[in-house]
Amino acid sequence: MPMYEFGCPNCGIVTTELCKIGEKGEQLTCSGCGNTGLMKHISGFSSLGIPGGAGGVSCSPGCSGNCAGCH
Ligand SMILES: [Zn+2]
């Protein structure tokens, strides 16, 4: 399951929750002030590709995916 960060618009505390896809923070309660209706932050954990060229895109024939060695 993906992890999302939820920020409290009242006191600014950010909590990280495991959530189902599409779940919102409306049902969550702030651990700091008890406010409900937390706002979801988009986590960047999935925005990076696979490092090191394993399974990466080759830039030319013969390139193994690690472009540091092909030009
Ligand atoms: Zn709060």
PDB file of the backbone (N, CA, C, O) and the ligand in Angstrom, with CONECT records:
HET     ZN  A 101       1
ATOM      1  N   MET A   1       0.847  -1.200   0.000  1.00  0.00           N
ATOM      2  CA  MET A   1       0.000   0.000   0.000  1.00  0.00           C
ATOM      3  C   MET A   1       0.878   1.244   0.000  1.00  0.00           C
ATOM      4  O   MET A   1       1.952   1.253   0.602  1.00  0.00           O
ATOM      5  N   PRO A   2       0.434   2.261  -0.655  1.00  0.00           N
ATOM      6  CA  PRO A   2       1.225   3.500  -0.668  1.00  0.00           C
ATOM      7  C   PRO A   2       1.130   4.235   0.657  1.00  0.00           C
ATOM      8  O   PRO A   2       0.178   4.085   1.424  1.00  0.00           O
ATOM      9  N   MET A   3       2.143   5.023   0.887  1.00  0.00           N
ATOM     10  CA  MET A   3       2.132   5.855   2.091  1.00  0.00           C
ATOM     11  C   MET A   3       1.864   7.294   1.685  1.00  0.00           C
ATOM     12  O   MET A   3       2.407   7.800   0.703  1.00  0.00           O
ATOM     13  N   TYR A   4       1.027   7.924   2.455  1.00  0.00           N
ATOM     14  CA  TYR A   4       0.723   9.314   2.192  1.00  0.00           C
ATOM     15  C   TYR A   4       1.019  10.139   3.436  1.00  0.00           C
ATOM     16  O   TYR A   4       0.907   9.672   4.569  1.00  0.00           O
ATOM     17  N   GLU A   5       1.395  11.367   3.180  1.00  0.00           N
ATOM     18  CA  GLU A   5       1.545  12.310   4.274  1.00  0.00           C
ATOM     19  C   GLU A   5       0.299  13.182   4.329  1.00  0.00           C
ATOM     20  O   GLU A   5      -0.203  13.663   3.313  1.00  0.00           O
ATOM     21  N   PHE A   6      -0.173  13.363   5.545  1.00  0.00           N
ATOM     22  CA  PHE A   6      -1.337  14.221   5.736  1.00  0.00           C
ATOM     23  C   PHE A   6      -0.950  15.362   6.663  1.00  0.00           C
ATOM     24  O   PHE A   6      -0.395  15.152   7.741  1.00  0.00           O
ATOM     25  N   GLY A   7      -1.251  16.553   6.224  1.00  0.00           N
ATOM     26  CA  GLY A   7      -0.946  17.721   7.029  1.00  0.00           C
ATOM     27  C   GLY A   7      -2.207  18.285   7.651  1.00  0.00           C
ATOM     28  O   GLY A   7      -3.263  18.340   7.021  1.00  0.00           O
ATOM     29  N   CYS A   8      -2.077  18.696   8.881  1.00  0.00           N
ATOM     30  CA  CYS A   8      -3.210  19.315   9.562  1.00  0.00           C
ATOM     31  C   CYS A   8      -3.250  20.800   9.203  1.00  0.00           C
ATOM     32  O   CYS A   8      -2.278  21.518   9.439  1.00  0.00           O
ATOM     33  N   PRO A   9      -4.353  21.263   8.639  1.00  0.00           N
ATOM     34  CA  PRO A   9      -4.438  22.687   8.290  1.00  0.00           C
ATOM     35  C   PRO A   9      -4.579  23.575   9.512  1.00  0.00           C
ATOM     36  O   PRO A   9      -4.460  24.797   9.419  1.00  0.00           O
ATOM     37  N   ASN A  10      -4.828  22.967  10.639  1.00  0.00           N
ATOM     38  CA  ASN A  10      -5.042  23.745  11.861  1.00  0.00           C
ATOM     39  C   ASN A  10      -3.730  24.030  12.580  1.00  0.00           C
ATOM     40  O   ASN A  10      -3.448  25.174  12.938  1.00  0.00           O
ATOM     41  N   CYS A  11      -2.917  22.976  12.793  1.00  0.00           N
ATOM     42  CA  CYS A  11      -1.692  23.158  13.561  1.00  0.00           C
ATOM     43  C   CYS A  11      -0.433  22.836  12.770  1.00  0.00           C
ATOM     44  O   CYS A  11       0.675  23.116  13.228  1.00  0.00           O
ATOM     45  N   GLY A  12      -0.592  22.250  11.586  1.00  0.00           N
ATOM     46  CA  GLY A  12       0.554  22.043  10.716  1.00  0.00           C
ATOM     47  C   GLY A  12       1.300  20.747  10.931  1.00  0.00           C
ATOM     48  O   GLY A  12       2.282  20.490  10.235  1.00  0.00           O
ATOM     49  N   ILE A  13       0.876  19.926  11.861  1.00  0.00           N
ATOM     50  CA  ILE A  13       1.533  18.651  12.082  1.00  0.00           C
ATOM     51  C   ILE A  13       1.290  17.738  10.888  1.00  0.00           C
ATOM     52  O   ILE A  13       0.174  17.640  10.378  1.00  0.00           O
ATOM     53  N   VAL A  14       2.360  17.069  10.452  1.00  0.00           N
ATOM     54  CA  VAL A  14       2.254  16.148   9.334  1.00  0.00           C
ATOM     55  C   VAL A  14       2.365  14.730   9.864  1.00  0.00           C
ATOM     56  O   VAL A  14       3.284  14.409  10.618  1.00  0.00           O
ATOM     57  N   THR A  15       1.430  13.889   9.468  1.00  0.00           N
ATOM     58  CA  THR A  15       1.471  12.488   9.849  1.00  0.00           C
ATOM     59  C   THR A  15       1.526  11.644   8.588  1.00  0.00           C
ATOM     60  O   THR A  15       0.977  12.019   7.552  1.00  0.00           O
ATOM     61  N   THR A  16       2.190  10.507   8.684  1.00  0.00           N
ATOM     62  CA  THR A  16       2.302   9.598   7.553  1.00  0.00           C
ATOM     63  C   THR A  16       1.416   8.391   7.817  1.00  0.00           C
ATOM     64  O   THR A  16       1.492   7.773   8.879  1.00  0.00           O
ATOM     65  N   GLU A  17       0.585   8.062   6.852  1.00  0.00           N
ATOM     66  CA  GLU A  17      -0.348   6.960   7.014  1.00  0.00           C
ATOM     67  C   GLU A  17      -0.281   6.049   5.798  1.00  0.00           C
ATOM     68  O   GLU A  17      -0.126   6.500   4.663  1.00  0.00           O
ATOM     69  N   LEU A  18      -0.402   4.760   6.067  1.00  0.00           N
ATOM     70  CA  LEU A  18      -0.613   3.819   4.974  1.00  0.00           C
ATOM     71  C   LEU A  18      -2.086   3.875   4.578  1.00  0.00           C
ATOM     72  O   LEU A  18      -2.979   3.744   5.416  1.00  0.00           O
ATOM     73  N   CYS A  19      -2.314   4.069   3.300  1.00  0.00           N
ATOM     74  CA  CYS A  19      -3.690   4.262   2.866  1.00  0.00           C
ATOM     75  C   CYS A  19      -3.961   3.465   1.608  1.00  0.00           C
ATOM     76  O   CYS A  19      -3.063   3.173   0.819  1.00  0.00           O
ATOM     77  N   LYS A  20      -5.204   3.129   1.450  1.00  0.00           N
ATOM     78  CA  LYS A  20      -5.634   2.574   0.186  1.00  0.00           C
ATOM     79  C   LYS A  20      -5.616   3.675  -0.866  1.00  0.00           C
ATOM     80  O   LYS A  20      -5.750   4.861  -0.566  1.00  0.00           O
ATOM     81  N   ILE A  21      -5.446   3.238  -2.109  1.00  0.00           N
ATOM     82  CA  ILE A  21      -5.442   4.216  -3.187  1.00  0.00           C
ATOM     83  C   ILE A  21      -6.790   4.927  -3.245  1.00  0.00           C
ATOM     84  O   ILE A  21      -7.848   4.297  -3.222  1.00  0.00           O
ATOM     85  N   GLY A  22      -6.725   6.225  -3.319  1.00  0.00           N
ATOM     86  CA  GLY A  22      -7.938   7.019  -3.405  1.00  0.00           C
ATOM     87  C   GLY A  22      -8.469   7.465  -2.057  1.00  0.00           C
ATOM     88  O   GLY A  22      -9.394   8.272  -1.971  1.00  0.00           O
ATOM     89  N   GLU A  23      -7.867   6.924  -1.005  1.00  0.00           N
ATOM     90  CA  GLU A  23      -8.353   7.324   0.315  1.00  0.00           C
ATOM     91  C   GLU A  23      -7.922   8.752   0.625  1.00  0.00           C
ATOM     92  O   GLU A  23      -6.812   9.171   0.299  1.00  0.00           O
ATOM     93  N   LYS A  24      -8.793   9.459   1.239  1.00  0.00           N
ATOM     94  CA  LYS A  24      -8.509  10.844   1.582  1.00  0.00           C
ATOM     95  C   LYS A  24      -8.286  10.969   3.081  1.00  0.00           C
ATOM     96  O   LYS A  24      -8.480  10.019   3.840  1.00  0.00           O
ATOM     97  N   GLY A  25      -7.884  12.135   3.477  1.00  0.00           N
ATOM     98  CA  GLY A  25      -7.576  12.332   4.882  1.00  0.00           C
ATOM     99  C   GLY A  25      -8.744  12.813   5.712  1.00  0.00           C
ATOM    100  O   GLY A  25      -8.592  13.166   6.881  1.00  0.00           O
ATOM    101  N   GLU A  26      -9.903  12.822   5.098  1.00  0.00           N
ATOM    102  CA  GLU A  26     -11.041  13.429   5.795  1.00  0.00           C
ATOM    103  C   GLU A  26     -11.405  12.689   7.073  1.00  0.00           C
ATOM    104  O   GLU A  26     -11.907  13.284   8.027  1.00  0.00           O
ATOM    105  N   GLN A  27     -11.146  11.387   7.082  1.00  0.00           N
ATOM    106  CA  GLN A  27     -11.543  10.592   8.239  1.00  0.00           C
ATOM    107  C   GLN A  27     -10.430  10.499   9.275  1.00  0.00           C
ATOM    108  O   GLN A  27     -10.613   9.920  10.345  1.00  0.00           O
ATOM    109  N   LEU A  28      -9.284  11.068   8.951  1.00  0.00           N
ATOM    110  CA  LEU A  28      -8.170  11.004   9.894  1.00  0.00           C
ATOM    111  C   LEU A  28      -8.261  12.142  10.910  1.00  0.00           C
ATOM    112  O   LEU A  28      -8.811  13.211  10.647  1.00  0.00           O
ATOM    113  N   THR A  29      -7.708  11.864  12.055  1.00  0.00           N
ATOM    114  CA  THR A  29      -7.712  12.858  13.125  1.00  0.00           C
ATOM    115  C   THR A  29      -6.288  13.274  13.430  1.00  0.00           C
ATOM    116  O   THR A  29      -5.398  12.429  13.530  1.00  0.00           O
ATOM    117  N   CYS A  30      -6.074  14.532  13.574  1.00  0.00           N
ATOM    118  CA  CYS A  30      -4.756  15.057  13.895  1.00  0.00           C
ATOM    119  C   CYS A  30      -4.322  14.575  15.267  1.00  0.00           C
ATOM    120  O   CYS A  30      -5.078  14.632  16.237  1.00  0.00           O
ATOM    121  N   SER A  31      -3.067  14.093  15.322  1.00  0.00           N
ATOM    122  CA  SER A  31      -2.561  13.620  16.609  1.00  0.00           C
ATOM    123  C   SER A  31      -2.185  14.777  17.523  1.00  0.00           C
ATOM    124  O   SER A  31      -1.987  14.586  18.723  1.00  0.00           O
ATOM    125  N   GLY A  32      -2.089  15.960  16.964  1.00  0.00           N
ATOM    126  CA  GLY A  32      -1.676  17.088  17.767  1.00  0.00           C
ATOM    127  C   GLY A  32      -2.837  17.836  18.390  1.00  0.00           C
ATOM    128  O   GLY A  32      -2.835  18.101  19.592  1.00  0.00           O
ATOM    129  N   CYS A  33      -3.821  18.176  17.588  1.00  0.00           N
ATOM    130  CA  CYS A  33      -4.901  19.032  18.079  1.00  0.00           C
ATOM    131  C   CYS A  33      -6.272  18.381  17.986  1.00  0.00           C
ATOM    132  O   CYS A  33      -7.263  18.951  18.443  1.00  0.00           O
ATOM    133  N   GLY A  34      -6.336  17.193  17.397  1.00  0.00           N
ATOM    134  CA  GLY A  34      -7.617  16.499  17.321  1.00  0.00           C
ATOM    135  C   GLY A  34      -8.495  16.963  16.179  1.00  0.00           C
ATOM    136  O   GLY A  34      -9.640  16.530  16.057  1.00  0.00           O
ATOM    137  N   ASN A  35      -7.972  17.836  15.348  1.00  0.00           N
ATOM    138  CA  ASN A  35      -8.726  18.318  14.211  1.00  0.00           C
ATOM    139  C   ASN A  35      -8.948  17.193  13.197  1.00  0.00           C
ATOM    140  O   ASN A  35      -8.076  16.344  13.016  1.00  0.00           O
ATOM    141  N   THR A  36     -10.076  17.182  12.557  1.00  0.00           N
ATOM    142  CA  THR A  36     -10.311  16.241  11.469  1.00  0.00           C
ATOM    143  C   THR A  36     -10.274  16.983  10.140  1.00  0.00           C
ATOM    144  O   THR A  36     -10.387  18.207  10.086  1.00  0.00           O
ATOM    145  N   GLY A  37     -10.114  16.218   9.083  1.00  0.00           N
ATOM    146  CA  GLY A  37     -10.058  16.835   7.761  1.00  0.00           C
ATOM    147  C   GLY A  37      -8.642  17.181   7.370  1.00  0.00           C
ATOM    148  O   GLY A  37      -8.368  18.288   6.905  1.00  0.00           O
ATOM    149  N   LEU A  38      -7.733  16.225   7.561  1.00  0.00           N
ATOM    150  CA  LEU A  38      -6.347  16.454   7.191  1.00  0.00           C
ATOM    151  C   LEU A  38      -6.216  16.514   5.676  1.00  0.00           C
ATOM    152  O   LEU A  38      -6.998  15.912   4.941  1.00  0.00           O
ATOM    153  N   MET A  39      -5.223  17.243   5.236  1.00  0.00           N
ATOM    154  CA  MET A  39      -5.017  17.419   3.806  1.00  0.00           C
ATOM    155  C   MET A  39      -3.876  16.529   3.336  1.00  0.00           C
ATOM    156  O   MET A  39      -2.803  16.502   3.939  1.00  0.00           O
ATOM    157  N   LYS A  40      -4.121  15.805   2.255  1.00  0.00           N
ATOM    158  CA  LYS A  40      -3.124  14.875   1.745  1.00  0.00           C
ATOM    159  C   LYS A  40      -1.977  15.619   1.068  1.00  0.00           C
ATOM    160  O   LYS A  40      -2.178  16.543   0.280  1.00  0.00           O
ATOM    161  N   HIS A  41      -0.776  15.180   1.406  1.00  0.00           N
ATOM    162  CA  HIS A  41       0.401  15.640   0.681  1.00  0.00           C
ATOM    163  C   HIS A  41       0.807  14.531  -0.274  1.00  0.00           C
ATOM    164  O   HIS A  41       0.656  13.348   0.032  1.00  0.00           O
ATOM    165  N   ILE A  42       1.311  14.909  -1.404  1.00  0.00           N
ATOM    166  CA  ILE A  42       1.770  13.899  -2.340  1.00  0.00           C
ATOM    167  C   ILE A  42       3.195  13.514  -1.991  1.00  0.00           C
ATOM    168  O   ILE A  42       4.092  14.358  -1.965  1.00  0.00           O
ATOM    169  N   SER A  43       3.394  12.235  -1.725  1.00  0.00           N
ATOM    170  CA  SER A  43       4.733  11.755  -1.399  1.00  0.00           C
ATOM    171  C   SER A  43       5.518  11.509  -2.672  1.00  0.00           C
ATOM    172  O   SER A  43       4.971  11.039  -3.669  1.00  0.00           O
ATOM    173  N   GLY A  44       6.798  11.827  -2.635  1.00  0.00           N
ATOM    174  CA  GLY A  44       7.621  11.694  -3.833  1.00  0.00           C
ATOM    175  C   GLY A  44       8.325  10.367  -3.959  1.00  0.00           C
ATOM    176  O   GLY A  44       9.197  10.211  -4.813  1.00  0.00           O
ATOM    177  N   PHE A  45       7.964   9.402  -3.124  1.00  0.00           N
ATOM    178  CA  PHE A  45       8.769   8.185  -3.093  1.00  0.00           C
ATOM    179  C   PHE A  45       8.733   7.399  -4.387  1.00  0.00           C
ATOM    180  O   PHE A  45       9.684   6.675  -4.684  1.00  0.00           O
ATOM    181  N   SER A  46       7.669   7.516  -5.169  1.00  0.00           N
ATOM    182  CA  SER A  46       7.526   6.702  -6.367  1.00  0.00           C
ATOM    183  C   SER A  46       7.927   7.442  -7.630  1.00  0.00           C
ATOM    184  O   SER A  46       7.789   6.908  -8.731  1.00  0.00           O
ATOM    185  N   SER A  47       8.425   8.670  -7.486  1.00  0.00           N
ATOM    186  CA  SER A  47       8.700   9.458  -8.679  1.00  0.00           C
ATOM    187  C   SER A  47      10.075   9.173  -9.269  1.00  0.00           C
ATOM    188  O   SER A  47      10.359   9.559 -10.403  1.00  0.00           O
ATOM    189  N   LEU A  48      10.922   8.504  -8.507  1.00  0.00           N
ATOM    190  CA  LEU A  48      12.258   8.206  -9.013  1.00  0.00           C
ATOM    191  C   LEU A  48      12.266   6.845  -9.690  1.00  0.00           C
ATOM    192  O   LEU A  48      11.584   5.912  -9.267  1.00  0.00           O
ATOM    193  N   GLY A  49      13.054   6.759 -10.747  1.00  0.00           N
ATOM    194  CA  GLY A  49      13.143   5.503 -11.476  1.00  0.00           C
ATOM    195  C   GLY A  49      14.082   4.538 -10.791  1.00  0.00           C
ATOM    196  O   GLY A  49      14.579   4.796  -9.694  1.00  0.00           O
ATOM    197  N   ILE A  50      14.314   3.431 -11.453  1.00  0.00           N
ATOM    198  CA  ILE A  50      15.233   2.430 -10.927  1.00  0.00           C
ATOM    199  C   ILE A  50      16.663   2.927 -11.125  1.00  0.00           C
ATOM    200  O   ILE A  50      17.052   3.224 -12.255  1.00  0.00           O
ATOM    201  N   PRO A  51      17.445   3.026 -10.070  1.00  0.00           N
ATOM    202  CA  PRO A  51      18.803   3.539 -10.206  1.00  0.00           C
ATOM    203  C   PRO A  51      19.760   2.515 -10.801  1.00  0.00           C
ATOM    204  O   PRO A  51      19.525   1.308 -10.741  1.00  0.00           O
ATOM    205  N   GLY A  52      20.837   3.024 -11.371  1.00  0.00           N
ATOM    206  CA  GLY A  52      21.921   2.154 -11.795  1.00  0.00           C
ATOM    207  C   GLY A  52      21.744   1.531 -13.159  1.00  0.00           C
ATOM    208  O   GLY A  52      22.613   0.781 -13.604  1.00  0.00           O
ATOM    209  N   GLY A  53      20.660   1.814 -13.828  1.00  0.00           N
ATOM    210  CA  GLY A  53      20.485   1.324 -15.178  1.00  0.00           C
ATOM    211  C   GLY A  53      19.952  -0.088 -15.261  1.00  0.00           C
ATOM    212  O   GLY A  53      19.808  -0.605 -16.369  1.00  0.00           O
ATOM    213  N   ALA A  54      19.655  -0.729 -14.170  1.00  0.00           N
ATOM    214  CA  ALA A  54      19.090  -2.066 -14.226  1.00  0.00           C
ATOM    215  C   ALA A  54      17.684  -1.986 -14.809  1.00  0.00           C
ATOM    216  O   ALA A  54      16.766  -1.455 -14.184  1.00  0.00           O
ATOM    217  N   GLY A  55      17.535  -2.508 -15.984  1.00  0.00           N
ATOM    218  CA  GLY A  55      16.246  -2.433 -16.639  1.00  0.00           C
ATOM    219  C   GLY A  55      15.961  -1.054 -17.209  1.00  0.00           C
ATOM    220  O   GLY A  55      14.829  -0.754 -17.588  1.00  0.00           O
ATOM    221  N   GLY A  56      16.980  -0.222 -17.268  1.00  0.00           N
ATOM    222  CA  GLY A  56      16.791   1.128 -17.770  1.00  0.00           C
ATOM    223  C   GLY A  56      16.712   1.164 -19.288  1.00  0.00           C
ATOM    224  O   GLY A  56      16.832   0.142 -19.963  1.00  0.00           O
ATOM    225  N   VAL A  57      16.510   2.342 -19.791  1.00  0.00           N
ATOM    226  CA  VAL A  57      16.374   2.506 -21.234  1.00  0.00           C
ATOM    227  C   VAL A  57      17.766   2.689 -21.840  1.00  0.00           C
ATOM    228  O   VAL A  57      18.541   3.532 -21.389  1.00  0.00           O
ATOM    229  N   SER A  58      18.072   1.902 -22.854  1.00  0.00           N
ATOM    230  CA  SER A  58      19.345   2.039 -23.536  1.00  0.00           C
ATOM    231  C   SER A  58      19.313   3.233 -24.474  1.00  0.00           C
ATOM    232  O   SER A  58      18.296   3.507 -25.112  1.00  0.00           O
ATOM    233  N   CYS A  59      20.414   3.931 -24.551  1.00  0.00           N
ATOM    234  CA  CYS A  59      20.454   5.115 -25.401  1.00  0.00           C
ATOM    235  C   CYS A  59      20.970   4.798 -26.788  1.00  0.00           C
ATOM    236  O   CYS A  59      20.794   5.605 -27.701  1.00  0.00           O
ATOM    237  N   SER A  60      21.596   3.656 -26.976  1.00  0.00           N
ATOM    238  CA  SER A  60      22.102   3.285 -28.290  1.00  0.00           C
ATOM    239  C   SER A  60      22.290   1.774 -28.313  1.00  0.00           C
ATOM    240  O   SER A  60      22.363   1.148 -27.256  1.00  0.00           O
ATOM    241  N   PRO A  61      22.369   1.180 -29.495  1.00  0.00           N
ATOM    242  CA  PRO A  61      22.635  -0.266 -29.553  1.00  0.00           C
ATOM    243  C   PRO A  61      23.965  -0.588 -28.884  1.00  0.00           C
ATOM    244  O   PRO A  61      24.970   0.072 -29.146  1.00  0.00           O
ATOM    245  N   GLY A  62      23.975  -1.560 -28.055  1.00  0.00           N
ATOM    246  CA  GLY A  62      25.191  -1.929 -27.351  1.00  0.00           C
ATOM    247  C   GLY A  62      25.287  -1.300 -25.987  1.00  0.00           C
ATOM    248  O   GLY A  62      26.096  -1.721 -25.160  1.00  0.00           O
ATOM    249  N   CYS A  63      24.479  -0.306 -25.743  1.00  0.00           N
ATOM    250  CA  CYS A  63      24.468   0.284 -24.408  1.00  0.00           C
ATOM    251  C   CYS A  63      23.680  -0.636 -23.498  1.00  0.00           C
ATOM    252  O   CYS A  63      22.554  -1.016 -23.818  1.00  0.00           O
ATOM    253  N   SER A  64      24.247  -0.986 -22.396  1.00  0.00           N
ATOM    254  CA  SER A  64      23.598  -1.929 -21.506  1.00  0.00           C
ATOM    255  C   SER A  64      22.553  -1.268 -20.627  1.00  0.00           C
ATOM    256  O   SER A  64      21.884  -1.929 -19.832  1.00  0.00           O
ATOM    257  N   GLY A  65      22.421   0.010 -20.772  1.00  0.00           N
ATOM    258  CA  GLY A  65      21.494   0.735 -19.920  1.00  0.00           C
ATOM    259  C   GLY A  65      22.221   1.658 -18.966  1.00  0.00           C
ATOM    260  O   GLY A  65      21.619   2.548 -18.365  1.00  0.00           O
ATOM    261  N   ASN A  66      23.516   1.441 -18.832  1.00  0.00           N
ATOM    262  CA  ASN A  66      24.328   2.352 -18.034  1.00  0.00           C
ATOM    263  C   ASN A  66      25.063   3.271 -18.974  1.00  0.00           C
ATOM    264  O   ASN A  66      26.127   2.925 -19.489  1.00  0.00           O
ATOM    265  N   CYS A  67      24.507   4.431 -19.200  1.00  0.00           N
ATOM    266  CA  CYS A  67      25.032   5.325 -20.232  1.00  0.00           C
ATOM    267  C   CYS A  67      26.396   5.911 -19.872  1.00  0.00           C
ATOM    268  O   CYS A  67      27.027   6.555 -20.710  1.00  0.00           O
ATOM    269  N   ALA A  68      26.847   5.703 -18.671  1.00  0.00           N
ATOM    270  CA  ALA A  68      28.167   6.212 -18.307  1.00  0.00           C
ATOM    271  C   ALA A  68      29.254   5.511 -19.100  1.00  0.00           C
ATOM    272  O   ALA A  68      30.357   6.038 -19.241  1.00  0.00           O
ATOM    273  N   GLY A  69      28.948   4.315 -19.624  1.00  0.00           N
ATOM    274  CA  GLY A  69      29.989   3.556 -20.314  1.00  0.00           C
ATOM    275  C   GLY A  69      29.883   3.561 -21.820  1.00  0.00           C
ATOM    276  O   GLY A  69      30.682   2.906 -22.489  1.00  0.00           O
ATOM    277  N   CYS A  70      28.923   4.277 -22.376  1.00  0.00           N
ATOM    278  CA  CYS A  70      28.729   4.176 -23.822  1.00  0.00           C
ATOM    279  C   CYS A  70      29.055   5.451 -24.557  1.00  0.00           C
ATOM    280  O   CYS A  70      29.028   5.470 -25.788  1.00  0.00           O
ATOM    281  N   HIS A  71      29.359   6.500 -23.858  1.00  0.00           N
ATOM    282  CA  HIS A  71      29.753   7.719 -24.569  1.00  0.00           C
ATOM    283  C   HIS A  71      30.353   8.705 -23.593  1.00  0.00           C
ATOM    284  O   HIS A  71      30.751   9.801 -23.988  1.00  0.00           O
TER     285      HIS A  71
HETATM  286 ZN    ZN A 101      -3.666  19.585  14.196  1.00  0.00          ZN2+
END
